Structures are given as C-alpha cells and as structure tokens.
Amino acid sequence: MKYHESGRRVWVLVLILGCMYAGCAGLQQNRVADVEGLLKRAGFTQMPADTPEKLAHLKSLPQHRLIHHTLNGQNRVMYADAAYCVCVYVGDEAQLRHYRNLEIQQNEDPIALMTDPDIVTGTEWSDVWGRSR
C-alpha cells in the first residue's frame, strides 16, 4: 500500500513540474512575440534564416538580445531568434530609440527597462545575410 501511495505522489510531482515547465516555455514565447511585435512596429526589418549558412550564423548569435554591430561604418542593431521566427531583426539607432519608447509605453515599470542588460556588443555581421537594410 505504501509503495502504491508513494508512486502516485511521484507521478503527481512529475505532472506538476511538467505543467510548470510548459507554462514557463509559453511565457517565454509570449515575451519573445511581444518583443518582436515592438521591433516590427519600430521599423526593424525581419530577415529569415532561409539558407543553411544563415541558420548556422543565427544560431551562433546571442538569442533574444539586442546586439550592436557596425556595418560599413554604420551602427546597426540586431535581434536574433532561432527558436520561434528563425530570423534576425535588423535596425538602426533611430529604430532602437523608437523600440525603447514603445517598450516604455507598454511596460508598467520603465525604470527596470533602463537597467535591463539586453544589449550585447562585439558581435559581427555575417556576409551570409547580404547588405543590412
């Protein structure tokens, strides 16, 4: 009897943990969708990873972070998403400012956004993507 009861407890615990994991994954996907929606509204260009070379480069980038890089002497900002859209969003400094303003308007705690370490520097643009828009 005790073995049957403890086995049931284990299954209940596994079920609860599985639901929690699924819920966390769903929340992450919703957050990414929110960010990508704001990037589009701010004017960032969505570039799909539609070749093996682009996909390999996309996977090598920091994921779900704003990445600063320089291309032909111009500052650019990228946002890599290999999990959901399988694409890179590319914009400039003006579009980044517009994105930040949209983010502040949407967020209940704009102070937290100012200290959010989601900017990555030092990542190079790859020629597989062609010329940045």
C-alpha positions in Angstrom: 0.0 0.0 0.0 2.8 2.4 0.9 4.6 1.7 -2.4 1.4 2.5 -4.4 0.9 5.7 -2.5 4.5 6.9 -2.9 4.4 6.0 -6.6 1.3 8.2 -7.0 3.0 11.1 -5.3 5.9 10.8 -7.7 3.6 10.9 -10.7 1.7 13.9 -9.2 5.0 15.7 -8.7 6.1 14.9 -12.3 2.8 16.1 -13.6 3.1 19.4 -11.7 6.7 20.0 -12.8 5.7 19.3 -16.4 2.9 21.8 -16.3 5.2 24.4 -14.7 7.8 23.8 -17.4 5.2 24.1 -20.2 3.9 27.3 -18.6 7.3 28.8 -18.4 8.0 27.9 -22.1 4.7 29.5 -23.0 5.5 32.7 -21.1 9.0 32.9 -22.8 7.3 32.5 -26.2 4.8 35.2 -25.4 7.6 37.6 -24.2 9.5 37.0 -27.5 6.4 37.6 -29.5 5.8 40.9 -27.7 9.4 42.0 -28.3 9.2 41.0 -32.0 6.0 42.9 -32.4 7.5 46.0 -30.9 10.6 45.6 -33.2 8.3 45.4 -36.2 6.4 48.5 -35.1 9.7 50.3 -34.6 10.7 49.7 -38.2 13.2 46.8 -37.8 13.5 44.6 -40.8 12.8 40.9 -40.3 15.3 38.7 -42.2 14.5 35.0 -42.3 17.3 32.4 -41.9 16.4 30.8 -45.2 19.7 29.2 -46.0 21.9 26.7 -44.1 24.6 29.4 -43.8 22.1 32.0 -42.3 20.7 29.4 -39.9 24.2 28.5 -38.7 25.1 32.2 -38.2 21.7 32.8 -36.5 22.3 30.0 -34.0 25.8 31.4 -33.2 24.4 34.8 -32.1 23.2 35.6 -28.6 19.5 34.8 -28.6 16.7 37.2 -27.7 19.1 40.1 -27.0 19.6 43.3 -28.8 23.1 43.1 -30.4 25.0 46.2 -31.6 27.3 45.8 -34.6 28.9 48.1 -37.2 28.5 47.5 -40.9 30.2 49.7 -43.4 30.8 52.3 -40.8 27.1 52.4 -39.7 25.8 51.3 -36.4 23.2 48.6 -36.6 21.2 46.7 -34.0 20.2 43.0 -34.4 17.8 40.7 -32.5 18.3 37.0 -33.2 15.6 34.4 -32.7 16.5 30.9 -33.7 13.6 29.4 -31.7 10.4 31.0 -32.9 10.6 33.1 -36.1 14.0 31.6 -37.1 15.1 35.1 -38.2 17.1 38.2 -37.4 15.6 41.6 -37.0 17.9 44.4 -38.1 17.5 48.1 -37.4 19.5 51.3 -36.8 19.9 53.6 -33.8 16.8 55.6 -34.6 14.7 52.4 -34.8 16.3 51.3 -31.5 15.2 54.5 -29.8 11.7 54.1 -31.3 11.6 50.5 -30.0 12.7 51.7 -26.5 9.9 54.3 -26.5 7.3 51.7 -27.4 8.7 49.4 -24.8 8.4 52.1 -22.1 4.9 52.9 -23.2 3.9 49.2 -22.9 5.7 48.4 -19.6 4.4 49.2 -16.2 7.9 49.6 -14.8 10.0 51.7 -17.3 12.9 52.1 -14.7 13.5 48.4 -14.9 13.9 48.7 -18.7 16.7 51.2 -18.3 18.8 48.8 -16.3 17.9 45.6 -18.3 21.2 44.2 -19.6 19.8 43.1 -23.0 22.4 44.9 -25.1 25.3 42.8 -26.4 28.2 44.4 -28.2 31.1 43.0 -30.3 29.1 40.6 -32.5 30.0 40.8 -36.1 27.5 40.9 -39.0 28.0 37.9 -41.4 28.1 38.3 -45.1 25.6 35.4 -45.4 22.8 37.9 -44.7 23.8 40.3 -47.5 23.7 44.0 -47.0 22.0 45.2 -43.9 19.0 47.4 -44.7 
